[in-house]
Amino acid sequence: IAELTLSDISNAEIATDNGFLTDFCHKKGAKIILKGVRTTKDFVYEQEMADFNRARDPELETVYLPASPELTDISSTCARAILDAGGDLSGILHPDVCAWLSEKQKD
């Protein structure tokens, strides 16, 4: 799904790892971790993670990107509930992701 959402951004890379984020950043040569936050609850959690990451690598910086107000109530749980109820996800998901989900439901 990430590939679909970011497909029009030429310099975006989708990568995964099973280890610590700090180790992954070292592998990639990253010095900044960008985290999206929707609510104060997200911020508190992400600050705890930033503190943990900083303890492992003091040179890594975490930057927070606040969500637009109209997106703060959106979560994967919310999207699943809408999908399960047969609702329209076009207002909260990328159009390519909506098309992919629609095809997947047909299978």
N, C-alpha and C positions, 0 to 999 in steps of 0.2 A: 504494500500500500504506500509506503514511503517513496518507492521508486515512481509510482504514478503521480503522487502529489508534487514531487520535485523534478519531474521529467523536463520541464521547460527552463530549469536553471542549469546552465551548462557547467558551472564550476562546483556543483553540489555533488557530494559523494555519499552514498549510503554504505555504512559499514557496521558490523556487529562484532562483539567480543564477549567472552564469558568471564573475563577477569575483572580486576579493579579498573575503574575509569581512569585513574592516574596512570596505570601501566599502559592502557590503550592510548592515552594522550602522548606518552613517551614514544610509543611505536609510530605514531602519526606525526610526531614533531609539533604537536599542538601546545600552545601556552595559555589558551583561553577556553573555558567551558561556557557555552551559552545555554541557559536554561529558561524555558518558558514557564511563567507562573500565571495562574488564573485567579487565585484567591490568597488570602493571608495564610490559610492552612497550607497551600502549596509552598508559599514563601518560607514558612517556618520549617517545613520538611527539607526544602532545598538548601536552606541555610545550614541545617544540621549536616547535610551531605557535603556542602562546601567546606565546612569546618573539618570534617573527616578528610576530605581530599587535600586541604591545605596542610593538615598534619602529616600526610604522606608525601606531599610535595609543595613546599612553601612558594615555589615559583609559579604554580598554576593559579590563574585568576578565574573566578566565576562571575559571570555577568548575567543579570536577570532581564528578561524581556517580558514585560507585562502584557497580558492578553487584552485585546480590545473589549470594552464593556459588553458588547453584544455576544462575545464568545466565552465569557466567564462561566456560564452554566453548562457548557458542553464538555462531555467526558466520553470515554469509550463506553462506559456503562449506560449513559444516556443514549448514545448512538445505537447500541445493541437493543435497548428497549424500544426505540422508535422502529428499528428494522424488524424486530420480532412482531411488532404490532402492525406491520405493513405500512408504516408511515413514510413520509417523504424526507429524505436526508439531504436534499439538494441545498438547503439553507445552511447546513453545517459542515458538509464535506465537499472536497474538491470534486468537480464534475467527473473526472476520470475514475475516481474512487467509487462514486455512485454507479457509474456504468459497470465497473468491475463487480461490485456487489450484486447488481441486478443480474448479471450473467451467472454469477456463482449461485444465486438462489434458484436458477433454472435447472442446475445440475442435480 
